[in-house]
Amino acid sequence: MKLPSRLVIPAFLLVVSLIPSAVLAQGGRGGGNGGGSGAPPMRQNTPFEDFVESLRLDLDAQVPKVEALMVAGAKETAPLVNELFQVRQQILNADLTNNTAEKTPALQAYVAGATRMAAAEAATFAQVYALLKQNQQSRAPGAFNQMAGFFFPPANPGAAGRGASGGALGRLDILTNLFTLTGDQKKEIRGWLDDTHKAAAPARKGLVDTRAALAKVIQSGGDQAAIDAAAAAYAVHVATMTDAEMTVLSAIIKRLTPEQRGNQRALSTAFALMRGFFVNDRRWDSVPDGRAY
């Protein structure tokens, strides 16, 4: 069983979802409902707003420049994003057909692409770092970690609906809604996801450690060779995590009925949703927020 090529995310010009400085200045998270005070409802920070807050950037002097750097980085890496999504599908298709001969080179290609992406993130962040004041530079490693995945489009699970209380859904509920999973399917899939999350612990640690090492290279003004080496070390763990995601997604797809597998929109959404599924150290069944690797 092999998924059709139309599952691949189409090429597009990716622009990071950024919040204008004026909105940031008014308070990134928005106000509460205020008991009818007219204040806007609470909302979650965007990744960029968290990035700005983490570095304590000056809203007038620094944020517009950083915003421009992020948009430029997103445009530059847009073809690479699409390439990586296509390789992810190659990995998935190899799992679906139990084709090791196809999977090995696909994983190697993903390491190469992830290396280029990490190097591109590092190049953008090096420009951001050059804008920082001395008292902001100590915050750089944490901010660079938050920047992971900035140039990828977030999964859009909106089509899966919302919970009975109107709140955002967790990942398993999204999958359940997408495919109308039965109780038995949901129970079996939950077990697979639990097991995969536990097994992914070394990859999670590897992502954290190697990204921190890459941040140190940037802070120390390392040359391109040092950045490329650190990016390559990080990319190995990115590919390992990707392998785990596609392996369990393959198992999920195989567990579906033919009618469920025929829902191409659900398959495409699930495919995008899997990226970053297991990066949270504490739990996998959380509300997707666009943060990954």
C-alpha positions in Angstrom: 0.0 0.0 0.0 1.5 3.3 -1.1 0.0 6.7 -0.6 -0.7 8.8 -3.7 1.6 11.6 -4.7 -1.2 14.2 -4.2 -0.6 13.7 -0.4 2.6 15.8 -0.8 2.4 19.3 0.5 2.3 21.5 -2.6 5.0 24.1 -3.2 4.3 27.5 -1.9 6.0 30.7 -0.8 6.2 30.4 2.9 6.1 33.5 5.0 6.5 33.2 8.8 3.3 34.1 10.7 4.5 37.2 12.5 2.6 39.6 14.7 3.2 43.3 13.9 5.0 45.3 16.5 1.9 47.3 17.3 0.1 44.2 18.4 3.2 43.1 20.5 3.3 46.5 22.1 -0.3 46.0 23.2 0.6 42.8 25.0 1.3 39.6 23.2 -1.2 37.3 24.9 -4.2 39.6 24.8 -6.5 40.4 27.7 -9.0 38.3 29.4 -12.7 38.5 28.8 -12.9 41.0 31.6 -16.5 40.1 32.6 -17.9 42.1 29.7 -15.3 44.8 29.8 -14.8 44.6 26.0 -11.2 43.4 26.3 -10.2 40.8 23.7 -10.2 37.1 24.8 -7.0 35.4 26.0 -5.0 33.8 23.3 -1.8 31.8 23.2 1.4 33.6 22.1 2.7 32.9 18.6 6.2 31.3 18.5 7.5 34.6 17.3 6.0 36.5 20.2 7.6 34.0 22.6 10.9 34.5 20.7 10.6 38.3 21.2 9.8 37.9 24.9 12.5 35.4 25.5 15.2 37.8 24.2 13.4 40.9 25.6 13.7 42.6 22.3 13.1 46.3 22.1 9.8 46.7 20.3 10.8 49.7 18.3 14.5 49.3 17.7 14.9 45.6 17.4 11.6 43.8 16.6 11.1 45.2 13.1 14.6 44.2 12.1 14.2 40.7 13.5 10.8 40.4 11.9 12.4 41.2 8.5 15.2 38.7 9.0 12.7 36.0 9.8 10.6 36.7 6.8 13.7 36.7 4.6 14.8 33.4 6.1 11.3 31.9 5.5 11.3 32.9 1.8 14.8 31.6 1.3 14.1 28.2 2.9 10.6 27.7 1.3 11.9 25.3 -1.4 13.8 23.3 1.2 10.7 23.0 3.3 8.8 21.5 0.4 11.7 19.2 -0.4 11.8 17.9 3.2 8.0 17.3 3.2 8.5 15.2 0.0 11.3 13.2 1.6 9.0 12.6 4.6 6.5 11.1 2.3 9.1 8.9 0.8 10.0 7.6 4.2 6.3 7.0 5.0 5.7 5.2 1.7 8.7 3.0 2.4 7.2 2.1 5.8 3.8 1.4 4.2 5.3 -0.9 1.7 8.0 -2.4 4.0 10.6 -1.3 1.6 13.9 -0.9 3.4 15.8 -0.3 0.1 13.8 2.9 -0.4 13.8 4.0 3.3 17.5 4.0 3.9 18.4 6.5 1.2 15.3 8.6 2.1 16.5 8.9 5.7 20.0 9.9 4.4 18.4 12.5 2.2 16.4 13.8 5.2 19.6 14.1 7.3 21.1 16.2 4.4 18.1 18.4 4.1 17.7 18.9 7.9 21.4 19.8 8.0 20.8 22.6 5.5 17.7 23.8 7.4 19.5 23.9 10.7 22.4 25.8 9.0 19.8 28.3 7.5 18.2 28.8 11.0 21.7 29.3 12.4 22.5 31.9 9.7 19.3 33.8 10.4 19.9 33.6 14.1 23.5 34.8 13.8 22.1 38.0 12.2 19.6 38.3 15.1 22.4 37.8 17.6 24.4 40.6 16.0 21.5 43.0 16.9 21.4 41.9 20.6 22.6 44.1 23.4 25.1 42.5 25.8 22.5 42.0 28.5 20.3 40.1 26.0 23.0 37.7 24.7 22.8 35.4 27.6 19.3 34.6 26.5 20.4 33.5 23.1 20.5 29.7 23.6 17.0 29.5 24.8 15.7 31.7 22.0 17.5 29.7 19.4 15.9 26.6 20.7 12.5 28.3 20.4 13.3 29.1 16.8 13.4 25.4 15.8 10.9 24.9 13.1 10.1 28.6 12.5 10.3 28.1 8.7 7.9 25.2 8.5 4.1 25.7 8.1 2.2 24.6 11.2 -0.1 21.7 11.0 -3.7 22.9 10.5 -6.0 20.6 12.4 -8.8 23.1 12.3 -10.8 20.8 10.0 -11.0 18.3 12.8 -13.3 20.5 14.8 -13.1 21.5 18.5 -13.9 19.8 21.8 -17.3 19.7 23.3 -16.4 22.7 25.5 -15.2 24.6 22.5 -11.5 24.2 23.5 -8.7 23.1 21.2 -8.3 19.4 20.7 -5.3 17.3 21.6 -3.5 15.3 19.0 -5.3 11.9 19.5 -8.7 13.6 19.4 -7.7 15.3 16.2 -6.8 12.0 14.7 -10.0 10.5 16.0 -12.1 13.2 14.4 -10.2 13.1 11.1 -10.8 9.4 10.6 -13.8 8.8 12.8 -11.8 6.2 14.7 -13.6 3.5 16.6 -13.1 2.9 20.3 -10.9 -0.1 19.6 -8.8 1.8 17.0 -8.3 4.7 19.3 -7.2 2.4 22.2 -4.7 0.6 20.0 -3.3 3.8 18.5 -2.9 5.4 21.9 -0.8 2.5 22.9 1.4 2.8 19.9 1.8 6.5 20.5 2.7 6.0 24.2 5.3 3.4 23.2 6.8 5.6 20.5 7.0 8.6 22.8 8.9 6.6 25.4 11.2 5.1 22.7 11.9 8.6 21.3 13.5 9.8 24.6 17.1 9.6 23.3 16.2 11.5 20.2 14.5 14.2 22.2 17.6 14.6 24.4 19.8 14.5 21.3 17.8 17.3 19.8 18.2 19.5 22.9 21.9 18.8 23.3 22.9 19.3 19.7 20.8 22.4 19.2 22.4 23.9 22.4 25.8 23.0 20.9 24.9 24.8 17.6 23.8 27.9 19.6 27.2 27.9 21.3 28.9 27.9 17.9 26.8 30.9 16.8 27.6 32.8 20.0 31.3 32.1 19.7 31.3 33.4 16.1 32.3 30.0 14.7 33.1 29.7 11.0 30.9 28.0 8.5 32.6 24.7 8.8 31.9 24.6 12.6 28.3 25.6 12.0 27.8 23.0 9.3 29.3 20.3 11.6 27.0 21.3 14.5 24.0 21.4 12.1 24.8 18.0 10.8 24.9 16.5 14.4 21.5 18.1 15.1 20.1 16.8 11.8 20.8 13.2 12.7 18.4 13.4 15.7 15.9 15.3 13.5 15.9 12.3 11.1 15.6 9.8 13.9 12.5 11.7 15.2 11.1 11.8 11.7 11.6 8.1 11.3 9.7 7.5 14.5 6.8 9.8 13.4 6.5 8.1 10.0 6.8 4.6 11.4 3.9 5.1 13.8 1.8 7.0 11.2 2.3 4.0 8.8 1.0 1.7 11.5 -2.0 4.0 12.1 -2.8 4.1 8.4 -2.6 0.3 8.1 -5.0 0.0 11.0 -7.6 2.2 9.2 -10.4 0.7 7.2 -10.4 1.1 3.4 -13.1 3.8 3.8 -11.0 5.7 6.4 -7.9 5.5 4.2 -9.9 6.9 1.3 -10.2 10.3 3.1 -7.3 12.1 1.4 -7.9 15.3 3.3 -7.6 13.5 6.6 -4.4 11.7 5.4 -2.8 15.0 4.4 -3.7 16.6 7.7 -2.5 13.7 9.7 0.8 13.7 7.7 1.4 17.3 8.6 0.2 16.8 12.2 2.8 14.2 12.9 5.8 16.5 12.6 6.9 17.3 16.2 4.4 14.8 17.7 7.0 13.5 20.2 9.2 16.5 21.0 7.4 17.3 24.2 9.4 15.6 26.9 6.4 15.1 29.2 3.6 14.1 26.9 2.6 13.7 23.3 -1.1 14.2 23.5 -1.1 18.0 23.7 -2.6 20.7 21.6 -0.4 21.4 18.6 1.2 24.8 18.8 3.6 24.9 15.8 6.7 24.1 17.8 8.8 21.3 16.6 12.4 20.9 15.4 
